[in-house]
Amino acid sequence: MSSERLSRRILMAAAITGALGVLVGAFGAHGLESVFESRGYEKQLIAKRLDQYDVGVRYHLLQSVMLLALAAVPFGSERWRRWALRFSLTGQILFSGSLYLLVLTNTPKLGMITPLGGLCLIFSWLMLIPMCWKTGGE
């Protein structure tokens, strides 16, 4: 795959995940609390779930910005750029997705998935290091 084509794919992923992040963030800011109130949640549980949701949105959007930067980098190993993309998307799904589901379904057991997503997010950032190494054929 050409470097330009990979950059376009990464940019597309950044656009999609960024738009979704804004969408779920807007729902969290403008509708989620009333959903919880209609379910009869206590104020303390509502505050806890809103905070968990906010953490999911924050990391979701942070990773979207990381992908945007990754798409714009004019150098680096394509192999490691692809791994950064994979880990970032997987991390967004597992980390933020598990928090969204935990909050929306009030199922705390889903929180067991969240750390796996966090590891993927960490690895996505770490992939930037070898991406910058110069190698013979890349």
Summary of the structure (lengths in Angstrom):
residues: 138
radius of gyration: 17.2
end to end distance: 11.5
largest distance: 61.8
contacts: 422
relative contact order: 0.15
helix: 83%
strand: 0%
